[in-house]
Amino acid sequence: MQYSNLKVAAEQVNFKQAVLRGLGKDQGLFFPDEIPQLDNIEALLQLDFVPRSVAILKPFVEDVLSEEMLGGMLERAFNFPLPLVKVDSKNDIHALELFHGPSLAFKDFGARFLAECFARFSPEKVEVPLTILTATSGDTGAAVAHAFLGMKNIRAVILYPKGKITQLQEKLFCTLGGNIHTISIDDDFDSCQQLVKEAFSDPEIRHPLNLNSANSINIARLLAQVCYYFEAAAQLGYKKAKSTVFSVPSGNFGNATAGMIAHCLGLPFKRLVAATNENDTVPRFLAEGHWDPRKTVATLTNAMDISLPNNFVRIQQMAASRPEMFEQQLFSGKISEAETLVAVRQLYQQGYLADPHSALAYAGLIRDRKQRGSGDETGVFACTAHPAKFRESLEDTLQIKVELPQELAVVVDREILSTQLDSRYKSLKNYLLGMDNP
């Protein structure tokens, strides 16, 4: 399968090249030229998670990876549980818990598969180690750090906005050392993301440092996320899946993009709600037809504090060939801070503790239901992070004590090893050029 640069159509690559380049010319994202229709979805949903994921991803990678290779990579990457938990029996609402990987967030699916791709595609002997440069608004950093920690000939450099992620999020990836370098940028996530793009456009950096990215700009990360939509449908059953509404918390819109890829592949569901926080560039665009990014606002759902969502251009690419489907089955709306806190309390009253991002997705699902008056549907909201990563806000909101899982308990007293930089590209460039090889 060929992948095209969405900004420079003449740049055509295969899956391996798309992964290793990360970002195309003029900062363009790679996207498959076609999304195939999978055969016999009902039978596909009868398979176990990894064999089914092999069948889903095979058309996208078969020119560079054998089925056996892909299976081994996914066995190692997807080696943690993925439960679908019924939260509200009366209204048939379920939580898809995506946070049972090593970094306690949904980003583990994409980051671990991407690490497997780099391990497979990178040569044994290199003159210059691979430098993974990525930006995080909270959870990507930990997923990337844990996926690449200790890998030979690879170093990861992770940028994050100073003071705009929780302390436990920071501890989870900024205390590792070794081949993991973390940089606290004195600005917001959009600035961190722009610094990454500038580095990719700088020949003095990109080639000498063998630069690549682990953000969802990398197509491997995005494709891995497609697989858990099929798993949710498999646990619900084919018949119920057809009446399902998914709701996902949306910042960079990778989750929503993966869901719509799943739909294009043939996964039956009724619609997808991409719920944002106060940073509502996409909902306003869909309502008004005008792309008007505003200055990023800091919110309780910090991983979604993004005003320039990278992946939305991929959604637009799919919509260009399937306009009716996207008009009827993709919706986006803003959920306020107050609505998010109400959702946290509502879920807790039902016996379910959710982090603010997951609660925001629940609020988006409930609002969508009320607006449509559709009580015969199944609802699934994506739980994207372990609630303990947001211990302080949950304890303040619910007046409870939140216990830490082992993954957080072991890092809570460790020293933060991050370097602090301003948001000028020159500062980052000097840092990168001054790094020692791993």
C-alpha angles and dihedrals in degrees: 000000000000125000122206131207104243091216100039107034093188090067102091121173141164124244095271092050092046091053095046094045094044094184126036133219116308088017091291123164122234119236132173115265089228138014108217124222109243118226124242101358092186091061091043090058090058091066125092117261100263098042089046091049090052090055091048096049099035096089090053096051109021095109090062105022129048119225089250093052092048091049093053092048093051093045089059096039099045097044099133134076125274109197127185106211123198107229102171117025094182093057096030096239123159136188116224101210108212096166105085096100125100095276094043095237140095090252089080091079094059099034095051094047090047090052089052090051093051091047090052098042102039118089120247093239121041134175091209122032118236111260114208107203115187142157125223135195090195118304107037090068095060093043092051093043094052093042094053101031110131096001113151118250092004130102125183123214113192125192121199135171112263113246093359101098127062120267092244092050088053094047092053095066108011096065100058105085119177110088092350115096119185126194126194108212118205094229141051131297094264088061091050090050091048091052089055091051092048091053091053089052093050113089090196088065109024101058102031090051096039088234127204137156137231096196117113086267082086108085094217092064092049096049092051089060092058090071098067093058088061090048091055089051091048092054091048094045128243097274095050092042090064090063095043126122115202121205120192132181105244130205111134089013096234092126093051091046091052090050092053091047087055089051092050089051088059105267105150117228133138101237145324125237114206103199118197133186124230089309092083106160094136099046090051091047092051091047099042106021091233124116103220114160113192132197110293115260120214111236142170088261093061097168087067097049092118126126097178105052109197098203099054090087087063090053089051090051091056092043091055091068097033106035097153094051093050094046090054102035110033120067134165133194141168121251115199126225090252092052090049092054091047089053091050089054094044092052092047090052087056090053097260124117111206132175116242094261092054091044089052089056089050090051090051090052094049093048091049090052094049093049092052099035088223109153098161095070132099115235126210122181121190116241100205103177139029109259092232090068085071096041097140097053093043093049090049093047100042102026091230137121113253114207118220120236117231093261090063099033091063094054103038094096098038123114120257107241099191127134115226120225137169119243097261113119090223090063093053092044092054090049094050094047090050096054120114119233115259 
